[in-house]
Amino acid sequence: MEKTHDFFVPLSKFSYKTIMQLHFTGVIIAICTFLVIGFFHPLVIKVEYHSGTRYWWVFLLLGLASLIGAFFVADVFWSAIIGVVGASLLWSIGELFAQKRRVEKGWFPMNPKRKDEYNR
């Protein structure tokens, strides 16, 4: 019987059987992480444009709730995804304030309804 607990599968042992035994969870988590980050980037821009930085605390509460919730999910895949969402929500707080600075520098459009909130 072959050992199945090797960290890497030697190239000489690759066959259809070993390919069917590969674990894709890490790659799928990486793709999901990429998609979550890709979702939050425009979300931060939209939130800052429409409401400024006043809702940063929503990102904080949702981020903390997600991170805490990840502890209680038994499935590794979903726990990781919830953790990535929580970390992205917390990271978005800083990005929300950075987005405000980018708008003040003129790198992004300013919401004309909220002109008085910017230091220009």
N, C-alpha and C positions, 0 to 999 in steps of 0.2 A: 504494500500500500504506500502511495506517495505521501510525503509530508505536505500538509496544506497550510502550515503556519509560517512559511517563509515570508519575509517582508517583500522581497522582489521575486518574480518568476524568471528564472534564467531563460535567455532567448532560445537555447537549445531545446527547451521543453515546451515551446509554444506550439499549440495545435488547436484544432477546432474546440476540443474539450476545455483547454485552458482559457481560450477566449470566452467561452460560455461561462466560465467561473470568475471572470473579472468583475470587480466591484466598481460600479459607476457612481456611487453615492457622492464621492468627493467632487467629481467633475460636475455633477448635477447641482450640488450645493454652490460650486463656484459660478456656474451659469446663473443660478437664482440670485446670488449675491450681486453679480453684475447687473441683472435686471432691476433689483431693488434700488441699487445706487442710481441707475439710469432713471428710475421713477422719481426718486426724491430730488434729483437735480432740478428738473423743471417745476416740481411742486414748490420748492423753496422760492424760486423766481416768481411764480404766480402768487404765492401767499404774501411775499414782500410787496409786490406790485399792488395788490388789492387791499391789504390790511396792515402793511408795515411789519414791525417787529412785535406788535402788542400781543400776539398769540404764541409767543415762544414757549409759554408755560404748557400749552397743549402738547407740543412736541416733547416736553420734559415728562409730563404725566404718562403719555402714551409710550414713550421710550422706556421709562422705568417699569411700567406695567408689562410691557413686552419682555423685558429682560427677566423680571420676576416670573412671568408666566412660562418662560423657556425652561425654568427649573422643574416645572411640574408636568412637562410633556415627556412621556417615556420614550417615544420614537426619536431616535437620534436625528433623522433627517428634519422632521418638523421642529424639533427643539432648536436645531441650528438655524433654520430659516427664521423662526421667531426671534432668536437672538440677533441675527443679522438685521432684521427690521428694527429691533429695539436700539441697537447701536447706531443704525442709520438715522433714526429719529433723534437721538441725542446729538449726533454729529450735525444734524440739520439746524440745531439751535445756533451754533457758531456760524454756520453758513448763512442763516437768516440775517444776522448782524453784519456779516461780511458782504452780503448782497446789498444791504442798505448803503454801505461805504462805496460799493461799486457803482450804485446809482448816483451817489453824490459826486463821484468822479466823472460821471457822464458815460460810463461804459455800458450801461443798460438804461432803457427808457424809464422816465419818472412818471408816476401817476399824477396827472395834472390836478386831480381832486385832492391830493395830499401834499402839495408843494411846500406848505408851511412846516412839514415834519422833517425836511432835509436841511442840512447845513451847506448851503451853496452860496 
